């Protein structure tokens, strides 16, 4: 039995490793555009130079799981057509291409490995006293701005967003503001309308806002993740309005039941883009295929959330407690203890992807 996994992020890696455990006879091939497994939850550390986000894929995949560097141009009819024109046949396929970014011209995206590396190199060349702007008030933007401010206190760092930490409780939002203030991160609540590269003071970027005065930024980073690769749509699979593959209750494409879609690229009701979502889906899809092969009845997918974690530099963080349906509670934990807990969450995610051992809460009934 030939199984192809397209994408080696959290969902794809854990799915491949889990299936290798469950179905020994499966011939599993992972297709990925780079030779490393990238811990997306550590990209802000990669940018700031406070940590590393890449691990060789060979040390993450189980023995017997093959991998091939490349990109998939089209999937369907039991074939994967690669960008170089080659093709691979499959009996089953796991679509795990994740999500991507559509940055405003003049900005560097921080949500991809290539963008993070570009941002890291640009940041390393900035002399002290220069200004760095992070666009995006979600957790990605908060962690990026905080990590840069922690790692490079000689720079002027600001974060721009219509709202800051909107996914957290009111108390959690206030505590995030306190953490940003301690790191001397300027908070600008507004939306960016345009970036004029080189039009600012000293040759910096001119950042134009919707309702506030413009300002100069020497490095402008885009920290909004809001789109998915169009592979599913391009291949003729049914997708939702955001381009995510529509799946049934067992995470199989409603167009082609031989294709499982997991992670950010899958349209699973009630889910949000995160490694906490991707990994249970990868495990469940692999277990579903194993059950099908063994002639057992697959179970419907179910997953409940615990909360959200955000780092505020290396010594501060916040854990927001939520209900299983992902609505936030008033309770949160913050400070050094929260920072240590966030680090353990990141380590567990990497451990889970490598060992295919992962536990999660079932969704609310």
Secondary structure, DSSP 8 states (H G I E B T S, - for coil): -EEEEE--SHHHHHHHHHHHHH-TT-EEEEEESSSEEE-GGGHHHHHHTSS--EEEGGGTS-TT-EEEE--EEEEETTEEEETTS-EEE-SEEEE----B----TT-EESSSHHHHHHHHHHHHH--TT-EEEEE--SHHHHHHHHHHHHH-TTSEEEEEESSSSTTS-HHHHHHHHHHHHHTTEEEEES-EEEEETT-SGGG-EEEEESSS--EEESEEEE----B--SHHHHTT--B-TTS-EEB-TTSBBSS-TTEEE-GGGEE-TT--SSHHHHHHHHHHHHHHHHHHHTT--------B--EEEEESSSS-EEEEEE-TTS-EEEEEEESHHHHHHHHHHHHHHHHHHHH-----B----
